[in-house]
Amino acid sequence: MNCQNHHLSPLFTPRSITIVGASADLDSLTGRTLKAMQRFGYSGTVYPVNPKYDQVGGLQCYHDLSEIPAATDVALISIKAHLVPSVLETCAEKGIHHAIIYSSGFAETGDGSLQQRIIDIAREGKIRILGPNCQGLLNLAAGIPLTFSGALYNIEPPAAGHIAFISQSGAFGFSSFGVGLNHGVRYRYVVTTGNQADIDAVECAGYVIRDPEVRLLMMYLEGIDEGERFLQVAQEARERNIAVAVLKAGRSPSAQKAARSHTAALTGDEAVWKAIFEQYGIIQLEDIDDIIGVGQLFGASPRTNGNSAAILTTSGGAGIVMADSLNDLKMSVPEFSVTSKKRIEEAIPDFGASRNPVDMTVQISEKPENFRHVLDTALEDPDIHMVVTALSMIVGEAGQVMAEELIRSYQDTPKPQAVVWMIDDEHGKNFIEQLKGAGVPVFQSFRQCPRALKALVNWGSEGSCLLTRSN
């Protein structure tokens, strides 16, 4: 089974869309979806609906949903909460069977009566609902933005990557997408489910993992109602060689109360979630840094079957800090083989260090062929499973050469690589952007990089994927 014949396919890849509450101001919250669609080059049929306008975004605007000439695959609903039931009734009459409800003011207020009403209408009319109180979804695989999120405001459509991110929180989900995108995380799907009156995060996960291009499923969860379905999806993802990473929010009493008023979610017991993570090899995310780090490494294709890392650095101090960080996570920084060590010594200055970490010193930047020699030697060592290159303030032409060598090496080897480049934007932004553009995992944090590598190791060994601060 693939995405094309999944029952949620009309929601994720609609050929026609109705926007109820569309605004002629395409920069407003109710106008951004159409603006994004036009920017992404959406080629399907779009019917804006709003009694205030005759035209929206160059398209004919209908004064009432009942006036549109044909049923659409999806209705995007962005109107006041008390008007939503009547719109859903019209959807049923028109034969529209999928709706994304942006509107807030339902169960998250503490009163579930209005939400129950739209559920009843949807069931009777055979309508599947995403939301309410959500920010919609983004399908980069098909180039379809069904969201009003500011994360897409006036940006060029990102290329489709290999990560699916599903979030019960709309603002957190799309903010994480925007920040992650800025750090080189390559997304394929972003889905926000809000109150989950009907379609929930687990059902959406079941859809995206059927895409053979997805390598990582990330989820922000405040709670789930049917744990068995979640475990089935986690198991299916594993069988498809897709890693699953979850940021489970609502661990503290105050957070649990906030979650209930946010998306009306049941948070569940922390001990149960911890046991699930351990049993099913689910990567536990703690914050946006983990989303970025894990996203970069798992969005790339290389995987690993060991925990031995080589550290190559132009700063002895940086090598020591990285070695400590890896050691704290019980990662191995072993001595090189005699052969590898001898080869490395041929390429570095006498005052460098050929042990692991390798201190190539800044002098290596003046002889790029030597950097290539060291990098290739480390990657070819059978006892090394991954390589971390920690660069200092390598600037100018030397920095350009280092960036090109890292990209070349990354594209030519099946072993995971990560780069930590300690450089400011003025001198190094161009290098960092080149690495990101080539898909090379690049960090500026000595904590974030090892945690992501540890997650890669744990997932590959099918051991515990918990990354707690006590590690």
One Martini backbone bead per residue (centre of mass of N, CA, C, O) as a GRO file, in nm:
protein
  471
    1MET     BB    1   0.096   0.035   0.022
    2ASN     BB    2   0.024   0.372  -0.062
    3CYS     BB    3  -0.060   0.698  -0.079
    4GLN     BB    4  -0.256   0.696  -0.329
    5ASN     BB    5  -0.456   0.456  -0.180
    6HIS     BB    6  -0.526   0.622   0.052
    7HIS     BB    7  -0.785   0.762   0.239
    8LEU     BB    8  -0.603   1.049   0.270
    9SER     BB    9  -0.527   1.156  -0.014
   10PRO     BB   10  -0.735   1.394  -0.060
   11LEU     BB   11  -0.606   1.565   0.171
   12PHE     BB   12  -0.295   1.572   0.073
   13THR     BB   13  -0.390   1.551  -0.263
   14PRO     BB   14  -0.562   1.776  -0.387
   15ARG     BB   15  -0.745   1.884  -0.685
   16SER     BB   16  -0.945   2.044  -0.487
   17ILE     BB   17  -1.041   2.374  -0.340
   18THR     BB   18  -1.193   2.519  -0.052
   19ILE     BB   19  -1.221   2.863   0.080
   20VAL     BB   20  -1.350   2.941   0.390
   21GLY     BB   21  -1.276   3.278   0.446
   22ALA     BB   22  -1.153   3.434   0.235
   23SER     BB   23  -0.905   3.680   0.163
   24ALA     BB   24  -0.795   3.967  -0.009
   25ASP     BB   25  -0.577   3.957   0.211
   26LEU     BB   26  -0.287   3.770   0.163
   27ASP     BB   27  -0.149   3.855   0.459
   28SER     BB   28  -0.354   3.728   0.608
   29LEU     BB   29  -0.465   3.459   0.772
   30THR     BB   30  -0.709   3.416   0.544
   31GLY     BB   31  -0.489   3.458   0.287
   32ARG     BB   32  -0.228   3.270   0.294
   33THR     BB   33  -0.308   3.011   0.153
   34LEU     BB   34  -0.340   3.124  -0.133
   35LYS     BB   35  -0.060   3.246  -0.154
   36ALA     BB   36   0.089   2.977  -0.123
   37MET     BB   37  -0.033   2.832  -0.363
   38GLN     BB   38   0.074   3.031  -0.576
   39ARG     BB   39   0.375   3.003  -0.499
   40PHE     BB   40   0.367   2.677  -0.551
   41GLY     BB   41   0.181   2.612  -0.806
   42TYR     BB   42  -0.106   2.533  -0.787
   43SER     BB   43  -0.319   2.339  -1.028
   44GLY     BB   44  -0.576   2.340  -0.905
   45THR     BB   45  -0.884   2.392  -0.785
   46VAL     BB   46  -1.017   2.718  -0.669
   47TYR     BB   47  -1.260   2.821  -0.406
   48PRO     BB   48  -1.358   3.107  -0.295
   49VAL     BB   49  -1.523   3.209   0.025
   50ASN     BB   50  -1.706   3.529   0.044
   51PRO     BB   51  -1.945   3.782   0.089
   52LYS     BB   52  -1.739   4.040   0.043
   53TYR     BB   53  -1.653   3.907  -0.239
   54ASP     BB   54  -1.573   3.867  -0.600
   55GLN     BB   55  -1.253   3.871  -0.545
   56VAL     BB   56  -0.958   3.644  -0.504
   57GLY     BB   57  -0.655   3.633  -0.622
   58GLY     BB   58  -0.797   3.631  -0.924
   59LEU     BB   59  -1.058   3.496  -0.817
   60GLN     BB   60  -1.352   3.378  -0.788
   61CYS     BB   61  -1.598   3.473  -0.549
   62TYR     BB   62  -1.804   3.319  -0.324
   63HIS     BB   63  -2.074   3.387  -0.108
   64ASP     BB   64  -2.134   3.069  -0.104
   65LEU     BB   65  -2.088   2.736  -0.082
   66SER     BB   66  -2.345   2.658  -0.258
   67GLU     BB   67  -2.218   2.806  -0.534
   68ILE     BB   68  -2.035   2.609  -0.613
   69PRO     BB   69  -1.993   2.407  -0.904
   70ALA     BB   70  -1.819   2.195  -0.721
   71ALA     BB   71  -1.679   1.953  -0.575
   72THR     BB   72  -1.427   1.904  -0.335
   73ASP     BB   73  -1.180   1.751  -0.162
   74VAL     BB   74  -1.146   2.032   0.003
   75ALA     BB   75  -1.214   2.218   0.307
   76LEU     BB   76  -1.128   2.538   0.412
   77ILE     BB   77  -1.175   2.659   0.755
   78SER     BB   78  -1.204   3.031   0.832
   79ILE     BB   79  -1.410   3.080   1.096
   80LYS     BB   80  -1.630   3.109   1.311
   81ALA     BB   81  -1.725   2.864   1.517
   82HIS     BB   82  -2.049   2.896   1.498
   83LEU     BB   83  -2.034   2.851   1.165
   84VAL     BB   84  -1.931   2.559   1.106
   85PRO     BB   85  -2.177   2.369   1.102
   86SER     BB   86  -2.315   2.487   0.844
   87VAL     BB   87  -2.078   2.430   0.656
   88LEU     BB   88  -2.077   2.122   0.690
   89GLU     BB   89  -2.359   2.079   0.580
   90THR     BB   90  -2.284   2.185   0.296
   91CYS     BB   91  -2.067   1.983   0.236
   92ALA     BB   92  -2.256   1.741   0.234
   93GLU     BB   93  -2.437   1.846   0.003
   94LYS     BB   94  -2.182   1.877  -0.206
   95GLY     BB   95  -1.958   1.637  -0.150
   96ILE     BB   96  -1.761   1.706   0.088
   97HIS     BB   97  -1.511   1.483   0.261
   98HIS     BB   98  -1.299   1.721   0.342
   99ALA     BB   99  -1.167   1.894   0.640
  100ILE     BB  100  -1.010   2.205   0.741
  101ILE     BB  101  -0.995   2.341   1.073
  102TYR     BB  102  -0.880   2.639   1.199
  103SER     BB  103  -1.072   2.698   1.403
  104SER     BB  104  -1.150   2.825   1.711
  105GLY     BB  105  -1.364   2.728   1.997
  106PHE     BB  106  -1.368   2.451   2.142
  107ALA     BB  107  -1.256   2.212   2.353
  108GLU     BB  108  -1.020   2.407   2.456
  109THR     BB  109  -1.233   2.577   2.643
  110GLY     BB  110  -1.408   2.325   2.802
  111ASP     BB  111  -1.630   2.309   2.571
  112GLY     BB  112  -1.765   2.026   2.380
  113SER     BB  113  -2.034   2.082   2.219
  114LEU     BB  114  -1.943   2.201   1.943
  115GLN     BB  115  -1.760   1.967   1.865
  116GLN     BB  116  -1.978   1.747   1.872
  117ARG     BB  117  -2.146   1.869   1.647
  118ILE     BB  118  -1.937   1.838   1.415
  119ILE     BB  119  -1.907   1.537   1.443
  120ASP     BB  120  -2.199   1.459   1.375
  121ILE     BB  121  -2.208   1.588   1.097
  122ALA     BB  122  -1.968   1.437   0.973
  123ARG     BB  123  -2.073   1.151   1.003
  124GLU     BB  124  -2.336   1.188   0.843
  125GLY     BB  125  -2.160   1.323   0.585
  126LYS     BB  126  -1.881   1.187   0.541
  127ILE     BB  127  -1.659   1.359   0.709
  128ARG     BB  128  -1.328   1.454   0.726
  129ILE     BB  129  -1.134   1.584   1.005
  130LEU     BB  130  -0.906   1.855   1.049
  131GLY     BB  131  -0.934   1.917   1.372
  132PRO     BB  132  -0.960   2.175   1.522
  133ASN     BB  133  -0.723   2.399   1.595
  134CYS     BB  134  -0.537   2.438   1.331
  135GLN     BB  135  -0.264   2.462   1.061
  136GLY     BB  136  -0.253   2.217   0.904
  137LEU     BB  137  -0.077   2.140   0.592
  138LEU     BB  138   0.232   2.001   0.433
  139ASN     BB  139   0.308   1.902   0.088
  140LEU     BB  140   0.615   1.867  -0.064
  141ALA     BB  141   0.586   1.629  -0.260
  142ALA     BB  142   0.336   1.808  -0.412
  143GLY     BB  143   0.317   2.119  -0.350
  144ILE     BB  144   0.105   2.151  -0.084
  145PRO     BB  145  -0.052   2.424   0.088
  146LEU     BB  146  -0.258   2.375   0.398
  147THR     BB  147  -0.188   2.682   0.521
  148PHE     BB  148  -0.127   2.985   0.745
  149SER     BB  149   0.155   2.985   0.808
  150GLY     BB  150   0.437   3.190   0.865
  151ALA     BB  151   0.659   2.986   0.757
  152LEU     BB  152   0.560   3.065   0.440
  153TYR     BB  153   0.623   3.360   0.435
  154ASN     BB  154   0.776   3.458   0.149
  155ILE     BB  155   0.885   3.182   0.056
  156GLU     BB  156   1.046   2.949  -0.092
  157PRO     BB  157   0.991   2.653  -0.199
  158PRO     BB  158   1.075   2.374  -0.065
  159ALA     BB  159   1.236   2.101  -0.082
  160ALA     BB  160   1.198   1.774  -0.076
  161GLY     BB  161   1.241   1.538   0.163
  162HIS     BB  162   1.249   1.281   0.455
  163ILE     BB  163   1.041   1.433   0.656
  164ALA     BB  164   0.798   1.369   0.906
  165PHE     BB  165   0.574   1.609   1.071
  166ILE     BB  166   0.376   1.562   1.368
  167SER     BB  167   0.135   1.791   1.525
  168GLN     BB  168  -0.081   1.898   1.779
  169SER     BB  169   0.069   2.166   1.733
  170GLY     BB  170   0.071   2.425   1.524
  171ALA     BB  171   0.285   2.632   1.614
  172PHE     BB  172   0.507   2.427   1.684
  173GLY     BB  173   0.524   2.279   1.418
  174PHE     BB  174   0.588   2.528   1.223
  175SER     BB  175   0.822   2.642   1.385
  176SER     BB  176   1.000   2.390   1.365
  177PHE     BB  177   1.013   2.395   1.063
  178GLY     BB  178   1.146   2.673   1.026
  179VAL     BB  179   1.398   2.623   1.200
  180GLY     BB  180   1.490   2.362   1.066
  181LEU     BB  181   1.523   2.472   0.780
  182ASN     BB  182   1.750   2.677   0.865
  183HIS     BB  183   1.932   2.402   0.962
  184GLY     BB  184   1.877   2.164   0.726
  185VAL     BB  185   1.600   2.052   0.739
  186ARG     BB  186   1.420   1.796   0.549
  187TYR     BB  187   1.105   1.809   0.438
  188ARG     BB  188   0.779   1.654   0.341
  189TYR     BB  189   0.599   1.675   0.607
  190VAL     BB  190   0.334   1.879   0.762
  191VAL     BB  191   0.132   1.819   1.059
  192THR     BB  192  -0.173   1.944   1.206
  193THR     BB  193  -0.438   1.845   1.457
  194GLY     BB  194  -0.515   1.953   1.725
  195ASN     BB  195  -0.813   1.833   1.858
  196GLN     BB  196  -0.901   1.569   1.713
  197ALA     BB  197  -1.208   1.505   1.632
  198ASP     BB  198  -1.082   1.286   1.422
  199ILE     BB  199  -0.814   1.327   1.299
  200ASP     BB  200  -0.504   1.204   1.388
  201ALA     BB  201  -0.171   1.158   1.429
  202VAL     BB  202  -0.173   0.852   1.372
  203GLU     BB  203  -0.319   0.855   1.099
  204CYS     BB  204  -0.111   1.037   0.959
  205ALA     BB  205   0.128   0.846   1.003
  206GLY     BB  206   0.009   0.614   0.830
  207TYR     BB  207   0.046   0.774   0.569
  208VAL     BB  208   0.354   0.878   0.553
  209ILE     BB  209   0.495   0.583   0.581
  210ARG     BB  210   0.412   0.507   0.271
  211ASP     BB  211   0.641   0.676   0.192
  212PRO     BB  212   0.949   0.582   0.055
  213GLU     BB  213   1.099   0.873   0.132
  214VAL     BB  214   1.068   0.816   0.424
  215ARG     BB  215   1.297   0.819   0.724
  216LEU     BB  216   1.132   1.021   0.925
  217LEU     BB  217   0.931   1.028   1.226
  218MET     BB  218   0.791   1.313   1.369
  219MET     BB  219   0.656   1.395   1.707
  220TYR     BB  220   0.402   1.591   1.864
  221LEU     BB  221   0.284   1.503   2.195
  222GLU     BB  222   0.020   1.517   2.444
  223GLY     BB  223  -0.175   1.281   2.333
  224ILE     BB  224  -0.358   0.963   2.338
  225ASP     BB  225  -0.628   0.731   2.299
  226GLU     BB  226  -0.486   0.494   2.106
  227GLY     BB  227  -0.216   0.304   2.166
  228GLU     BB  228  -0.227   0.066   1.963
  229ARG     BB  229  -0.204   0.233   1.702
  230PHE     BB  230   0.071   0.353   1.763
  231LEU     BB  231   0.226   0.082   1.778
  232GLN     BB  232   0.165  -0.005   1.489
  233VAL     BB  233   0.310   0.231   1.353
  234ALA     BB  234   0.587   0.185   1.480
  235GLN     BB  235   0.623  -0.100   1.361
  236GLU     BB  236   0.588  -0.028   1.063
  237ALA     BB  237   0.820   0.168   1.046
  238ARG     BB  238   1.040  -0.034   1.116
  239GLU     BB  239   0.984  -0.223   0.870
  240ARG     BB  240   1.053   0.044   0.677
  241ASN     BB  241   1.305   0.197   0.799
  242ILE     BB  242   1.168   0.402   1.008
  243ALA     BB  243   1.211   0.647   1.211
  244VAL     BB  244   1.110   0.734   1.553
  245ALA     BB  245   1.020   1.059   1.689
  246VAL     BB  246   0.943   1.197   2.025
  247LEU     BB  247   0.765   1.472   2.166
  248LYS     BB  248   0.665   1.452   2.497
  249ALA     BB  249   0.420   1.625   2.636
  250GLY     BB  250   0.315   1.656   2.968
  251ARG     BB  251   0.478   1.569   3.244
  252SER     BB  252   0.381   1.787   3.411
  253PRO     BB  253   0.121   1.916   3.581
  254SER     BB  254   0.118   2.194   3.437
  255ALA     BB  255   0.137   2.076   3.147
  256GLN     BB  256  -0.122   1.909   3.155
  257LYS     BB  257  -0.312   2.147   3.186
  258ALA     BB  258  -0.224   2.295   2.928
  259ALA     BB  259  -0.299   2.067   2.729
  260ARG     BB  260  -0.606   2.062   2.785
  261SER     BB  261  -0.631   2.379   2.688
  262HIS     BB  262  -0.512   2.338   2.398
  263THR     BB  263  -0.619   2.019   2.278
  264ALA     BB  264  -0.769   1.823   2.471
  265ALA     BB  265  -0.554   1.634   2.596
  266LEU     BB  266  -0.434   1.317   2.687
  267THR     BB  267  -0.128   1.252   2.834
  268GLY     BB  268  -0.045   1.054   3.045
  269ASP     BB  269   0.203   0.834   3.145
  270GLU     BB  270   0.540   0.854   3.170
  271ALA     BB  271   0.620   0.555   3.222
  272VAL     BB  272   0.478   0.442   2.975
  273TRP     BB  273   0.630   0.601   2.760
  274LYS     BB  274   0.912   0.501   2.830
  275ALA     BB  275   0.854   0.202   2.771
  276ILE     BB  276   0.781   0.240   2.475
  277PHE     BB  277   1.044   0.358   2.376
  278GLU     BB  278   1.218   0.112   2.454
  279GLN     BB  279   1.060  -0.120   2.304
  280TYR     BB  280   1.038   0.054   2.004
  281GLY     BB  281   1.276   0.255   1.942
  282ILE     BB  282   1.213   0.546   2.039
  283ILE     BB  283   1.287   0.871   2.001
  284GLN     BB  284   1.368   1.109   2.243
  285LEU     BB  285   1.253   1.427   2.262
  286GLU     BB  286   1.308   1.763   2.414
  287ASP     BB  287   1.371   1.969   2.170
  288ILE     BB  288   1.463   2.164   1.907
  289ASP     BB  289   1.750   2.050   1.892
  290ASP     BB  290   1.659   1.758   1.837
  291ILE     BB  291   1.502   1.811   1.580
  292ILE     BB  292   1.747   1.910   1.424
  293GLY     BB  293   1.953   1.682   1.467
  294VAL     BB  294   1.782   1.434   1.393
  295GLY     BB  295   1.685   1.546   1.124
  296GLN     BB  296   1.957   1.555   0.980
  297LEU     BB  297   2.055   1.254   1.014
  298PHE     BB  298   1.779   1.102   0.926
  299GLY     BB  299   1.745   1.253   0.649
  300ALA     BB  300   1.966   1.096   0.584
  301SER     BB  301   2.096   0.789   0.468
  302PRO     BB  302   2.293   0.717   0.673
  303ARG     BB  303   2.393   0.446   0.872
  304THR     BB  304   2.454   0.250   1.177
  305ASN     BB  305   2.650  -0.034   1.359
  306GLY     BB  306   2.799   0.186   1.548
  307ASN     BB  307   2.999   0.393   1.812
  308SER     BB  308   3.246   0.491   1.639
  309ALA     BB  309   3.444   0.790   1.655
  310ALA     BB  310   3.577   1.041   1.460
  311ILE     BB  311   3.798   1.324   1.521
  312LEU     BB  312   3.819   1.625   1.332
  313THR     BB  313   4.052   1.903   1.379
  314THR     BB  314   4.155   2.265   1.417
  315SER     BB  315   4.105   2.212   1.738
  316GLY     BB  316   4.203   2.086   2.026
  317GLY     BB  317   3.970   2.184   2.207
  318ALA     BB  318   3.735   2.079   2.033
  319GLY     BB  319   3.816   1.779   2.051
  320ILE     BB  320   3.782   1.752   2.358
  321VAL     BB  321   3.485   1.836   2.381
  322MET     BB  322   3.375   1.617   2.192
  323ALA     BB  323   3.481   1.373   2.347
  324ASP     BB  324   3.322   1.429   2.605
  325SER     BB  325   3.038   1.425   2.479
  326LEU     BB  326   3.052   1.133   2.379
  327ASN     BB  327   3.124   0.998   2.649
  328ASP     BB  328   2.865   1.085   2.803
  329LEU     BB  329   2.707   0.887   2.577
  330LYS     BB  330   2.876   0.624   2.528
  331MET     BB  331   3.088   0.685   2.324
  332SER     BB  332   3.338   0.609   2.086
  333VAL     BB  333   3.706   0.704   2.091
  334PRO     BB  334   3.928   0.554   1.920
  335GLU     BB  335   4.193   0.421   1.816
  336PHE     BB  336   4.380   0.386   1.563
  337SER     BB  337   4.520   0.230   1.345
  338VAL     BB  338   4.833   0.201   1.243
  339THR     BB  339   4.778   0.270   0.949
  340SER     BB  340   4.605   0.524   0.989
  341LYS     BB  341   4.803   0.687   1.159
  342LYS     BB  342   5.026   0.702   0.947
  343ARG     BB  343   4.862   0.847   0.729
  344ILE     BB  344   4.797   1.100   0.898
  345GLU     BB  345   5.095   1.190   0.954
  346GLU     BB  346   5.148   1.266   0.646
  347ALA     BB  347   4.919   1.529   0.662
  348ILE     BB  348   5.039   1.653   0.924
  349PRO     BB  349   5.180   1.825   1.142
  350ASP     BB  350   5.409   1.773   1.390
  351PHE     BB  351   5.216   1.953   1.597
  352GLY     BB  352   5.017   1.753   1.580
  353ALA     BB  353   4.751   1.490   1.600
  354SER     BB  354   4.686   1.131   1.536
  355ARG     BB  355   4.494   1.089   1.721
  356ASN     BB  356   4.189   1.038   1.898
  357PRO     BB  357   4.178   1.320   1.827
  358VAL     BB  358   4.244   1.508   1.538
  359ASP     BB  359   4.504   1.748   1.503
  360MET     BB  360   4.540   1.941   1.216
  361THR     BB  361   4.519   2.218   1.226
  362VAL     BB  362   4.508   2.513   1.045
  363GLN     BB  363   4.716   2.418   0.824
  364ILE     BB  364   4.526   2.232   0.654
  365SER     BB  365   4.387   2.470   0.489
  366GLU     BB  366   4.651   2.498   0.289
  367LYS     BB  367   4.599   2.165   0.235
  368PRO     BB  368   4.345   2.003   0.097
  369GLU     BB  369   4.473   1.726   0.033
  370ASN     BB  370   4.518   1.659   0.335
  371PHE     BB  371   4.228   1.662   0.429
  372ARG     BB  372   4.135   1.439   0.245
  373HIS     BB  373   4.323   1.223   0.357
  374VAL     BB  374   4.215   1.218   0.647
  375LEU     BB  375   3.917   1.171   0.588
  376ASP     BB  376   3.947   0.907   0.426
  377THR     BB  377   4.095   0.746   0.641
  378ALA     BB  378   3.875   0.748   0.858
  379LEU     BB  379   3.650   0.617   0.675
  380GLU     BB  380   3.829   0.350   0.606
  381ASP     BB  381   3.818   0.264   0.886
  382PRO     BB  382   3.674  -0.023   1.024
  383ASP     BB  383   3.651   0.107   1.336
  384ILE     BB  384   3.484   0.330   1.194
  385HIS     BB  385   3.140   0.470   1.187
  386MET     BB  386   3.214   0.784   1.227
  387VAL     BB  387   3.235   1.146   1.143
  388VAL     BB  388   3.379   1.434   1.305
  389THR     BB  389   3.397   1.778   1.207
  390ALA     BB  390   3.594   2.030   1.378
  391LEU     BB  391   3.571   2.367   1.314
  392SER     BB  392   3.703   2.664   1.290
  393MET     BB  393   3.829   2.973   1.172
  394ILE     BB  394   3.767   2.907   0.853
  395VAL     BB  395   3.851   3.111   0.581
  396GLY     BB  396   3.783   3.178   0.279
  397GLU     BB  397   3.931   2.969   0.064
  398ALA     BB  398   3.969   2.752   0.277
  399GLY     BB  399   3.668   2.722   0.350
  400GLN     BB  400   3.575   2.639   0.068
  401VAL     BB  401   3.742   2.383   0.048
  402MET     BB  402   3.629   2.239   0.294
  403ALA     BB  403   3.337   2.229   0.200
  404GLU     BB  404   3.389   2.067  -0.060
  405GLU     BB  405   3.516   1.817   0.077
  406LEU     BB  406   3.272   1.745   0.254
  407ILE     BB  407   3.074   1.700   0.026
  408ARG     BB  408   3.226   1.485  -0.128
  409SER     BB  409   3.246   1.282   0.104
  410TYR     BB  410   2.945   1.255   0.168
  411GLN     BB  411   2.869   1.146  -0.128
  412ASP     BB  412   3.094   0.886  -0.115
  413THR     BB  413   2.977   0.780   0.168
  414PRO     BB  414   2.805   0.556   0.402
  415LYS     BB  415   2.899   0.717   0.633
  416PRO     BB  416   2.850   0.905   0.888
  417GLN     BB  417   2.825   1.268   0.909
  418ALA     BB  418   2.962   1.557   1.088
  419VAL     BB  419   2.943   1.917   1.149
  420VAL     BB  420   3.145   2.152   1.337
  421TRP     BB  421   3.117   2.512   1.302
  422MET     BB  422   3.313   2.775   1.434
  423ILE     BB  423   3.121   3.039   1.305
  424ASP     BB  424   3.033   3.323   1.168
  425ASP     BB  425   2.838   3.479   0.938
  426GLU     BB  426   3.042   3.669   0.807
  427HIS     BB  427   3.251   3.411   0.742
  428GLY     BB  428   3.035   3.130   0.719
  429LYS     BB  429   2.752   3.118   0.585
  430ASN     BB  430   2.819   3.004   0.304
  431PHE     BB  431   2.926   2.731   0.401
  432ILE     BB  432   2.679   2.634   0.556
  433GLU     BB  433   2.482   2.648   0.314
  434GLN     BB  434   2.626   2.440   0.142
  435LEU     BB  435   2.594   2.202   0.333
  436LYS     BB  436   2.289   2.205   0.354
  437GLY     BB  437   2.231   2.181   0.044
  438ALA     BB  438   2.383   1.883   0.053
  439GLY     BB  439   2.293   1.745   0.345
  440VAL     BB  440   2.489   1.821   0.561
  441PRO     BB  441   2.544   1.779   0.883
  442VAL     BB  442   2.520   2.091   1.069
  443PHE     BB  443   2.686   2.249   1.347
  444GLN     BB  444   2.706   2.472   1.667
  445SER     BB  445   2.700   2.214   1.872
  446PHE     BB  446   2.837   2.002   2.132
  447ARG     BB  447   2.552   1.868   2.204
  448GLN     BB  448   2.373   1.815   1.955
  449CYS     BB  449   2.547   1.623   1.787
  450PRO     BB  450   2.583   1.377   1.983
  451ARG     BB  451   2.282   1.321   2.025
  452ALA     BB  452   2.224   1.247   1.731
  453LEU     BB  453   2.428   1.016   1.712
  454LYS     BB  454   2.310   0.847   1.940
  455ALA     BB  455   2.038   0.798   1.805
  456LEU     BB  456   2.158   0.646   1.563
  457VAL     BB  457   2.281   0.418   1.724
  458ASN     BB  458   2.037   0.316   1.881
  459TRP     BB  459   1.859   0.253   1.638
  460GLY     BB  460   2.059   0.052   1.499
  461SER     BB  461   2.061  -0.141   1.774
  462GLU     BB  462   1.775  -0.155   1.914
  463GLY     BB  463   1.782   0.020   2.151
  464SER     BB  464   1.778   0.260   2.351
  465CYS     BB  465   1.639   0.603   2.270
  466LEU     BB  466   1.717   0.751   2.516
  467LEU     BB  467   1.781   1.122   2.586
  468THR     BB  468   1.883   1.204   2.863
  469ARG     BB  469   2.048   1.420   3.086
  470SER     BB  470   2.177   1.164   3.250
  471ASN     BB  471   2.379   1.042   3.027
   0.00000   0.00000   0.00000
